[in-house]
Amino acid sequence: MSLCDESAVTLARRLRTGGISSRELTESVLERIEAREPDLNAFVTVTRDRALEAADRADRRFREGQAVPPLNGLPVAVKDNLCTRGVPTTCAARILQSYVPPYDATVVERLKRQGAVILGKTNLDQFGMGSSTENSVFGPTRNPHDPDVVPGGSSGGSAAALAAGETVLALGTDTGGSIRLPAAYCGVVGVKPTYGRVSRYGLVSYASSLDQVGAMGRRVEDCALLLGAICGRDPRDSTSADVPVPDFTDGLERGVRGLRIGLPGEYFVEGLDPGIRASVREAVALLEREGAEIREVSLPHTRYAISAYYLIATAEASSNLARFDGVRYGFRASSRGDDLLGMYEATRSEGFSREVKRRIILGSYVLSAGYYDAYYLKAQKVRRLVKEDFDRVFETVDCLAAPVSPCLPFRLGEKMDDPLQMYLVDVYTAPLNMSGLPGLSLPCGRVQGLPVGLQLIGRAFDEAVLLRAACAYQQAAGGSDGP
Amino acid sequence: MEHEVIICFEVHAELSTRTKLFCGCRNEPGAPPNVHVCPVCTGQPGALPVLNRRAVESCVRAGLALDCEINADARFARKNYFYPDLPKGYQISQYERPFCENGCLEIDGDDGRPYPVGIRRIHLEEDAGKLVHGAESFEEADFSLVDFNRASVPLIEIVADHTRNPLRSVREARAFLEKMRQLLRYTGVSDCSMEKGQLRCDVNVSVRPSGAAEYGHRAEIKNMASFRSVTEALEHEIERQSALLRSGKPVVQETRLFDEERRVTLPMRSKEDAPDYRYFPDPDLVEVRLDREAVEAVRRAMPELPDRRVDRLVSRLGIPRDEAAVLTRDRAVSDFFDRCTPFCEDPARLSRWVIKDLFRLLNQAGLEPADCPFGPEAFSRLVNLVAAGEVTEQAARGVLDDMFRTGKPPDVLVEEKGVRSIRDDETLERMVDEVLVEHPEVAAKVRSGRKEPINFLVGMVMRKSSGRADAGRVRELLETKL
């Protein structure tokens, strides 16, 4: 096992005690990147020189013995829809292929301030639109567990990089499941925090009311460490919440004795892979043996959530993506005709993928005069009902346990021609984005040799309980489960 | 055939806040291109808007000045359309739940009675950038450049209500716009310079035969850059629609553009081509809670508005209504006048001096009352000297010019210039006698019963006294002696 395969918490301790340097660690990670990238394609950009400079600065801070932040010297990969000053931020789209932001996203700024070593930018489904990381102008990312299956999406690059030891920690973003699904498919841990917990400033918006930045790692405690570094109110994001941020690493190992865990019946219905159902049931049984109290609960509006989700997400996307018009930055089509309209049409036709265009068209339709009430407003009503379901069950339980995905990681290309099948992969994850609630995905065994994810869902701003339950499961199930 | 007219304005006013609506960039009209820009106002991917509370206050101030109800839970919406000066591909505006609704603006109606014109809503929105074309027009240009200084500068849009006391003539329309501009300036909401594009308006016009039950279709006119353009566009449009009605043709609902060159309105787009802006609540901005206390705080900080000022000047100070209206037209002047009154013994005279002499000096120098080199106390002192007969009106005018130039107090200048009035009759009589000796033939004419040559003699005495004599007293003395 190389340095780059260790957990972030272990590495942080070894850095602090002087056992290793950040330079050694960063070189180990870069070496792994060099070895695995030709097969995996998890990274869009690797900023090798910047990373080594950051590592040296981190080592200097350790030597100078000041109060050093917990992330100091730890390598982090950043999803390529988060703005990085001076480093291309492409959203895996042709239209932004040449875009270099003049500013850092708030989360990136916070990582830098904490001394993290940013390795580069990871691949994704264009603008976060997809569940397989196949929809990228840089080509698909492959799953380290099996090169023929997808890593899940849209944060597939971050998840695959973690699973392959190409990074120690990673940032993902989650609009309908984009952190939890790839975490499940790649056998790593991912947390989508409560909406408003983490600043969206500098996250290239897909659906503003659903997008959230989150933490990914190979171990639960690693996610807790990274999450603590990125949470908190940001005056530059009006939707960020002014809620105190606890130390997520504190009390992680308190166990689940007396914790009331709900099992929502609607998440175990037809369409769920029987192998996944069994794995999740087994994981829940293990938590029960650890002292948790398991209760059957009901979230009756779940079946409407995914349809409403695709109306709201596409409506917001159609407006958010309007700024990509070839005027100020990024790609401008050369075959642009003679007039302004021609330039817009050619640029946007060539600059966006089929899936992105599909969602823009769908969203424009949803907001059009005469259809707004029937689609957008109706979807908002469903959204409220879905949220009320959760509010009701959280009166009697502390968190919920459910599958992340209804199906196992699928083969590359398998669902690319069937957008509806692809959309249904988000059926268990999107309801949380609709409600703003936090969710965590962690590995709970394998089916047909492929990882399965357990999803834990919590009350708003109670990420701590998810991390604690996940940690209890991780310890009880024992050992890491690398590819 | 007689026609009736309905006119309904949408007025856009750029707010005079220090910074932009959704970022910290300066709001400075006329700055060199693209110096006041940042990731937010240029629509960089990932940048997010943060609301400027001062702009909300300004919008509420406008609402209170126009007697609106203030919504406690306003929110912003996105208006989606493509244009190169619009960096995000949408404008952040308001749709449902604007800050202000259901107000009115009172003007003097054509019938001579106060006429409260209905205001439907006032909402807050961001301005777009500005295109600079490589040729006369967009169509002819090989290239166009975009200046984003103006992007995200706060604007309010004031929409009149065509169902509640709509404007009925071009005269009323002008009165409405002038009153609107006055109120927005008074409340510090906007500088309202039409030349600088800080005040822009669209106007809906509809004409019907007198006594008809239904109004016909309306035409919306855009792109008028001055009060004169508005007046001409309205006159042209009313005549155009009336001519259509006279010849029995229908008026089509459409948007028309005022051609500044040819001074006519031309078709721009029909109702069918009206764009679908796909408004929806902006998910990047939270609902703005405006509780009663917040609104009351804005109300308490409001200045006294012009109508109230006129009433006060008339009833408390005895100033004629038309003069009071002139005095209060501009808030800075009116404030200056109010600061003078505690020092002044003769408000009516003070009012005339402000209107005639202070206006003349300020206009000549292109200054605001605030930049005036003398203060209200010095100005009042001069007017008091005139009222007391210490200085003649004419001499005082010269003193005022010098006060304006040098900033010296009036008493010092009166002494320096030696213009204190000659008030003892002995000195005056001596001058009168001298003049009668110097001009015996004129004196003879007066004695023979002709009246008007006496003016010549008064003039001569005044000249001898270097303007320091009281002309009335001189006339009296001359009359006794002749």
Chai-1 contact restraints between the chains, C-beta under 6 A:
chainA,res_idxA,chainB,res_idxB,connection_type,confidence,min_distance_angstrom,max_distance_angstrom,comment,restraint_id
A,C83,B,G46,contact,1.0,0.0,6.0,A-B,restraint_1
A,Y103,B,P39,contact,1.0,0.0,6.0,A-B,restraint_2
A,Y201,B,L48,contact,1.0,0.0,6.0,A-B,restraint_3
A,G202,B,G46,contact,1.0,0.0,6.0,A-B,restraint_4
A,L203,B,G46,contact,1.0,0.0,6.0,A-B,restraint_5
A,V204,B,P45,contact,1.0,0.0,6.0,A-B,restraint_6
A,V204,B,G46,contact,1.0,0.0,6.0,A-B,restraint_7
A,S208,B,P283,contact,1.0,0.0,6.0,A-B,restraint_8
A,S208,B,D284,contact,1.0,0.0,6.0,A-B,restraint_9
A,S209,B,P283,contact,1.0,0.0,6.0,A-B,restraint_10
A,D237,B,L48,contact,1.0,0.0,6.0,A-B,restraint_11
A,S238,B,V50,contact,1.0,0.0,6.0,A-B,restraint_12
A,S238,B,L285,contact,1.0,0.0,6.0,A-B,restraint_13
A,S238,B,V286,contact,1.0,0.0,6.0,A-B,restraint_14
A,E316,B,P283,contact,1.0,0.0,6.0,A-B,restraint_15
A,S319,B,R78,contact,1.0,0.0,6.0,A-B,restraint_16
A,S319,B,N80,contact,1.0,0.0,6.0,A-B,restraint_17
A,S319,B,Y90,contact,1.0,0.0,6.0,A-B,restraint_18
A,A322,B,G89,contact,1.0,0.0,6.0,A-B,restraint_19
A,A322,B,Y90,contact,1.0,0.0,6.0,A-B,restraint_20
A,R323,B,G43,contact,1.0,0.0,6.0,A-B,restraint_21
A,R323,B,K88,contact,1.0,0.0,6.0,A-B,restraint_22
A,R323,B,G89,contact,1.0,0.0,6.0,A-B,restraint_23
A,V327,B,P84,contact,1.0,0.0,6.0,A-B,restraint_24
A,Y344,B,F82,contact,1.0,0.0,6.0,A-B,restraint_25
A,L367,B,R278,contact,1.0,0.0,6.0,A-B,restraint_26
A,L367,B,F280,contact,1.0,0.0,6.0,A-B,restraint_27
A,S368,B,D276,contact,1.0,0.0,6.0,A-B,restraint_28
A,A369,B,D276,contact,1.0,0.0,6.0,A-B,restraint_29
